Amino acid sequence: MPIIAENISHVYNKGQPDETYALRDVSFSIEDGEFIGIIGHTGSGKSTLIQHLNGLLKPDSGRILIDGRDIMSKDVSLRGIRRKVGLVFQYPEYQLFEETVAEDVAFGPKNLGIPPDETDQRVREALRLTELDYDEIADRSPFELSGGQKRRVAIAGVLAMRPEVLILDEPAAGLDPKSHVQILEMIRRVREERKVTVILVSHNMDDVARLCSRVFVMEKGELILSGTPREVFSQTELLRKAGLGLPAAADLIFRMRTLGADIDGDILSAEEAADAVIKWLRKKGKRGR
Amino acid sequence: MLRDITLGQYYAKDSVIHRLDPRVKIVAVIVYIIMLFLVRDFIGYAVSFAAAAAVICASGVPFRFILRGMKPVAVILALTFLLNLFLYPGTVLLSAGPFHITQQGLHQALFMACRLILLIFGTAILTYTTKPMKLTDGMEALMSPLSRFGFPAHEIAIIMSIALRFIPMLVQEADKIMKAQQARGADFESGNIIRRVRSLMPLFIPLFIGAFRIAQDLAMAMEARCYRGGTGRTRLHVMKLHKRDAAASVLLAVYAGLILAERILPALF
């Protein structure tokens, strides 16, 4: 189910003195099974962009095509789009409201008119995918869970709709380092198991570099750069201008280069960096002798 | 869709009305409202309208903004007008079936409509030209003499300013939660009234929980900065009366004098 955005723009407070472009002429296409990372400074339009992809916001100009059909046209049901494109907002635990975890996770499927026994099956599946123990947790109130567990329950609530595209807005924000790693690992596994397209909005360059197959860079409402993590993170200057950093390993190598170390290649992971540094030291050692 | 709600409708501008001391403005609006209730005929309304129009001009707030403030009360306005028009006893002017319009009814309907419209003008000018925080400061200052008798003036003022501060925050929060639930297929717009009210639960429960959370954080942050109520508290912005405030008070007295004269004089002769 490919997603295509054609020149979408979104304006806040149109016609007023404080008119601002939240999105300006953004175009891209996303193929099935891709793992897209969207990075950008706070206020660069990331959240506005993803809300367009399931019809929560309407573009002021341009089109969004899902499965080749304009999602704003009259004969496309928005509920159908929202079933296919699951969106997990930032701090999704704040939207929990039901008395029990199971009921909360079932909210989405119920809204879609899924029959009760299938709903129950989906709830079990979603909780399993988010690594929560159904028997232990299903009948408890979502409000007595820990922060990390609440987050998982909220994500399960979207997974229970069995979306074909899963969009997550900073799913690890505000979690401790251990839960952070676990949540991202969980997303990676969900993607493999359910074969979903994943779009991940993140401030963490290391996560994006490690997980994503393609990265979009947003600045001031514009899509200024897109490509594989290796391509994107080699554009150091452009990223710096957009107020973004590099993955830790790439940053280390970048700093060593500015200090005069001649290390070549685009480095992303710690392993690559280690190899490159060893190579460089050997070279230097030879020259020294 | 919730983005359209504007509460605390301040219109940023630097006019003489904006610069007036909030205490003077509050007193002026109270006097103006009392005068509106004392007016007995349309001459008094004409004077009041002229006064309000002069202030609106001086404030530089576009007239259409003032009219926009009418929208929420338009229903009440229409209802008052129609009820007075059709239900007031007196000499019949027009009648169609069970409906009669009387001369007195028409007079009464127009009279009440004028009063309502002028009331809204007054409060609209106040809120358009005074920042909510200044408004609460002004109210606190005006109420503070009462604190001698145990009236919690400072506490009421702080409650009001926090409530004002919370409104945009809650609107934003509601917008976010609504979208999140819509993303899960929730429908807030269709169905009969019972279904609609039920469909609001996924919005209201998280919203209330969020409000309590924010309130607790705020209370904690205030305590961390040693907030302990109004006693002995000084202000960052000390309110001072200027010449323009004196001038405004004189004009207010003139207006009140005119209205009172118009009301009392005929009775004397």
Interface residues (C-beta under 8 A of the other chain):
Chain A: Q51 N54 L56 R79 R82 R83 G86 L87 V88 F89 P92 Y94 Q95 L96 F97 F107 G108 N111 L112 F143 G157 V158 M161
Chain B: K176 I177 K179 A180 Q181 Q182 A183 R184 G185 A186 D187 M201 P202 I205 P206 I209 G210
